[in-house]
């Protein structure tokens, strides 16, 4: 018997970029094909971060009944009380933010948090007079994270502003928010329910400067909408940020999403939301319905590290330089292997990805992705990141089907050989 799914079911079970990315991350390649995994978002294993978390796990195991308490009890839907208290104290003491436990909610990873947030602030709204309106999530900079594209429960709830683009003499380029376009959109559309950015930006490694993030927060406040900031790779941890003009930022117009994944605990799925109390409470209520509670393991392992500030020191002294060195090495290999081609690399300002633009590629990057995978090189084609734009081919500098996202955080020999094979196959298809 064939079962039919609801509209909701068909939307969430259909093909999506994030499904392909995660499937590539875990599914083995055909027998005999050596994998070069430049695609997914797995962080690298940083020894100093792992040592810190191992020590905390050993502390839990050594405490009388510590392990048993950790695994045998649900936390409240808001999250683990001790972890929330430590997080609130750290943020208020370190940065002077007016943040208490009531401003924080924990979810099963920040991906879950954005699913909740997008559907709290977009879709169909019934207002006080009984009339119905539809609102959208506005992305001030595109390309943007592939995992956002299919999270709206209703159709046509995402709209994006194409970036400005600047090219430089060293085969690099950089995207900038087109504030003129953004402000014009806000002035002329009353259907924006929230704005959203990632900082650092996934996929490009772009980092919005302090002035840019302050300007976005000011616009959010002016229009009475929240600014959702995905800080999964950012400050204060894991601090995969390579520029100086970026500092942690929060005010009541901002919903700040943090994560324990990229500091070294991806399998524990711990998302941390800092927001106005009513938004934090709403997330807790949704979490109770969708998940009962969030996982306790990551919260308990990281609690003391956050309370003492050790997690920030490990991020600054070990995690950040670890990734910056790997980024610089990968960029050097691209210049070596792609020499003579019309290639451009987005300036690597943070995150664990490089964004490669192949201007003279004669096929699409979806087609290139398939050819690469036959040789074991797994990447993420750029088409998935240009959502919410009416005509991305015409509006996005010709980048729509000529860019690849590359994860540079894997073992050195695997990244080097993967890039070499990528250059070889690119040159066959120029």
KARAQUI-V273097 format. One record per backbone hydrogen bond with DSSP energy under -1.0 kcal/mol. CO is the residue of the C=O (numbers start at 0). NH is the residue of the N-H. Records with the same first field share a line. If there is no record, write none. Layout:
BEGIN
CO=NH / NH
END
This chain:
BEGIN
5=9
6=10
7=11
8=12
15=19
16=20
17=21
18=22
19=23
20=24
21=25
22=26
29=32
35=37 / 377
37=406
45=49
46=50
47=51
48=52
49=53
50=54
51=55
52=56
53=57
54=58
55=59
56=60
57=61
58=62
62=65
64=68
65=69
66=70
67=71
75=78
77=105
79=83
80=84
81=85
82=86
83=87
84=88
85=89
86=90
87=91
88=92
89=93
90=94 / 96
91=95
96=98
99=102
100=103
102=274
104=272
106=108 / 270
108=112
109=113
110=114
111=115
112=116
113=117
114=118
115=119
116=120
122=134
124=132
126=129
130=126
132=124
134=122
135=192 / 193
136=158
137=195
138=160
141=162
144=147
147=150
156=136
158=138
163=175
165=173
170=344
171=167
172=346
173=165
175=163
176=178
177=181
178=182
179=183
180=184
181=185
182=186
183=187
184=188
190=135
193=137
194=227
196=229
200=204
204=348
205=200
208=212
209=213
210=214
211=215
212=216
213=217
214=218
215=219
216=220
217=221
218=222
219=224
225=194
226=254
227=196
228=256
229=198
230=233
232=239
233=238
238=240
239=350
243=245
244=209
250=253
252=226
254=228
255=273
256=230
257=271
259=264
260=263
264=267
265=268
269=259
270=106
271=257
272=104
273=255
275=279
276=280
277=281
278=282
279=283
280=284
281=285
282=286
283=287
284=288
285=289
286=290
290=292
295=299
296=300
297=301
298=302
301=305
302=306
303=307
304=310
308=312
309=313
310=314
311=315
312=316
313=317 / 318
314=319
317=321
318=322
319=323
320=324
321=325
322=326
323=327
324=328
325=329
326=330
327=331
328=332
329=333
330=334
331=335
332=336
333=337
337=340
340=342
341=358
343=356
344=172
346=348
348=241
351=407
353=405
354=345
355=403
356=343
357=360
363=367
364=368
365=369
366=370
367=371
368=372
369=373
371=374 / 376
372=375
375=35
377=37
379=404
381=384
382=385
384=143
387=159
390=394
391=395
395=398
398=401
401=357
402=381
403=355
404=379
405=353
410=414
411=415
412=416
413=417
414=418
415=419
416=420
417=421
418=422
419=423
420=424
421=425
422=426
423=427
425=428
428=361
END
